[in-house]
Amino acid sequence: MENTYKPYLMRIERAIDEAPGVKTFRLAFANDDDRARFSFKTGQFGEYSVFGEGESTFCIASSPTRDGYIECTFRQAGRVTSALARKEEGDTIGFRGPYGNIFPIEAWTGKNLLFVAGGIALPPLRSVIWNALDLRSNFKDITVLYGARSVADLVYKQELDEWGKRSDMKLVTTVDPGGETADWKGSVGFVPAVLEKMAPSPENTIAIVCGPPVMIKYTFPVLEKFNFTPDQIFTTLENRMKCGVGKCGRCTVGPVYVCKDGPVFTYRQLQSLPAEY
């Protein structure tokens, strides 16, 4: 029987400083057989480990359309993520996964996609955004609204620059009041307020939202104001998980195990859960 808790050995091919305390790793499989049999879909997550320190849960931030590697982005916040942050290119870490359900991107063929993200919550949506862009002919309009506390806190700055120059998508970036710099050319304002000014149409559109709880709390009503139904709104609750396989119970919300029943949920599904989510 395969050991659920045995990680793949992953070599750090690239380490990028994204923002203060935030890093992205590109990880390659140390074993060719592991690489050959591994697959995942957008929305799934994994457990990233530093041997002797423990493991931490976050999404696979790269798209399944990009073969041969996975990427993760994390904020240095505790023991394990601090140990990860000390790792350098060429070092080996552990990864187990993929776990969880997926964003049903195949069911969105022929639809408009509206992505709304805040701060360090762009990585879960980055996987979906690149998945959609790599299959661009499958979708209609693609719009990304992304905000952070300050210009320095924006992640994937190089990719944001690339997305902003593309003619087949629309990117709106914003920072909180006081977070702008003298040369900032984006919007200034909180994400829900900027979204309201954008006045998005719900017609044939899927909204994918991820951000701090307070951002999500005020974003859902804006989408409802513009007549998005709860079935048109998707989000991910990956920040609630620990073991990844439904054993520790930390991710339970009412009857739901986020790691097994999620982390992707529609707003309609969330409405049936206790307010603690």
C-alpha angles and dihedrals in degrees: 000000000000115000109243091203098050109107130215113247108243129191118214104237096173134013119194128187103222103174137335105315093356125112138176122211126197105208128200125193113255089208120059093209090055090051092049096053099037121102137155141175130230114279096034123120141202146202115255116200141193108202111246092016107062137243138286132206125234141134131279098252098193127080123257086230088072106077131205101030144042130217132212133187122201142170119232102243111134146007099298098039090047089053090048090050090057092057119102138203109293094029122120126234134169130255130183125184161005096224136167136030127299146242101261093232093158089061089054094065110136094018135112114250123214116188119194117185139166131201118313089359092083093085095072089051094043088070091054094042094054090042089056094043091050087053093037097151090062094068140051121218117000117199127179123194111186129173138175139180092260141354089262091056095058110111127212092027093169092051092046087056090050094047091048090058096048117105094205097064140035122232124193117184125188140174130203117267107281093023096091126103129217092262097042111131099179130086126289116218144075116295097248091051093049090047090053090053089051089057095204119209116235093207109125089338135135118203117207113193131186130160146101113327093253091053092050091047091059097035098059093059090051091055090047089051088060091049101257107157120227088251091059093057122080132181141165129234098195094137090073096065135098118160097023097217106071097259106108097048094219093122098053117128109180105307094343129099103206093203093054105026092036160320084185116063137164118236088248090059091049091053089065093054128086115271091252092085 
